[in-house]
Amino acid sequence: MKKLSAWLLCVLMLAGMVATASAQEAEGGGGGAATTYDFEDDLVQGDLVRPDGENLMVRRRGARESLIKIREHFVPELLKSVENL
């Protein structure tokens, strides 16, 4: 009987958490009406803000050769080093 009541309590708690989570999603869904701002009587002014100075144009360097060299004879060299052990 204790196992049944504990199982029932767990199921009810889980159902309560699911119901709460779905209610929270419905409140802040973001799919509602768009927000509008009315500036009829206000004068809105703005300036273009940019950094002081010049834009630098830099030429990209050419492609470089990789510094990683693949060892073609790695396995035979590895087997030679093991033979001496």
C-alpha positions as CSV (number, residue, x, y, z in Angstrom):
1,M,0.0,0.0,0.0
2,K,2.9,2.4,0.8
3,K,4.4,1.8,-2.7
4,L,1.1,2.6,-4.4
5,S,0.7,5.8,-2.4
6,A,4.3,6.9,-3.0
7,W,3.9,6.2,-6.7
8,L,0.6,8.2,-6.9
9,L,2.2,11.1,-5.1
10,C,5.1,11.1,-7.6
11,V,2.7,11.1,-10.5
12,L,0.7,14.0,-9.1
13,M,3.8,16.0,-8.4
14,L,5.0,15.4,-12.0
15,A,1.7,16.4,-13.4
16,G,1.7,19.6,-11.4
17,M,5.2,20.6,-12.7
18,V,4.1,20.0,-16.3
19,A,1.0,22.2,-15.8
20,T,3.1,25.0,-14.3
21,A,5.7,24.9,-17.1
22,S,3.0,25.0,-19.8
23,A,1.3,28.0,-18.0
24,Q,4.6,29.9,-17.9
25,E,5.2,29.4,-21.7
26,A,1.7,30.7,-22.5
27,E,2.2,33.9,-20.5
28,G,5.5,35.1,-22.2
29,G,4.9,33.5,-25.6
30,G,6.1,36.5,-27.6
31,G,3.6,35.6,-30.4
32,G,1.2,38.4,-29.4
33,A,0.7,41.9,-30.7
34,A,3.7,44.0,-31.7
35,T,4.8,46.8,-29.4
36,T,4.4,50.3,-30.8
37,Y,5.8,53.6,-29.6
38,D,4.0,56.9,-30.3
39,F,6.3,59.9,-30.8
40,E,3.7,62.4,-32.1
41,D,4.5,65.4,-29.8
42,D,8.2,64.6,-29.2
43,L,11.1,65.8,-31.4
44,V,13.5,62.9,-32.0
45,Q,17.0,63.9,-33.2
46,G,20.0,61.8,-33.8
47,D,23.5,62.0,-35.2
48,L,25.6,59.5,-37.0
49,V,28.2,58.2,-34.6
50,R,31.5,56.9,-36.0
51,P,35.0,56.6,-34.8
52,D,37.5,59.4,-35.3
53,G,40.3,58.4,-37.7
54,E,40.8,56.7,-41.0
55,N,39.8,53.3,-42.2
56,L,42.8,51.1,-42.9
57,M,42.8,48.9,-46.0
58,V,45.2,46.0,-45.5
59,R,46.3,43.6,-48.3
60,R,45.9,40.0,-47.4
61,R,49.0,37.9,-47.5
62,G,49.3,35.0,-49.9
63,A,48.8,31.4,-49.1
64,R,51.6,29.8,-47.0
65,E,52.9,26.4,-47.0
66,S,52.0,24.2,-44.1
67,L,54.7,23.8,-41.4
68,I,53.4,20.3,-40.6
69,K,55.3,17.7,-42.5
70,I,53.7,14.2,-42.8
71,R,56.2,11.5,-42.1
72,E,55.9,9.0,-44.9
73,H,58.0,6.3,-43.3
74,F,56.6,6.5,-39.8
75,V,55.5,2.9,-39.4
76,P,58.8,1.3,-40.5
77,E,60.7,3.7,-38.2
78,L,58.4,2.8,-35.4
79,L,59.0,-0.9,-36.0
80,K,62.8,-0.4,-36.1
81,S,62.7,1.3,-32.7
82,V,60.7,-1.5,-31.2
83,E,63.1,-4.2,-32.5
84,N,65.9,-3.0,-30.3
85,L,63.9,-3.4,-27.0
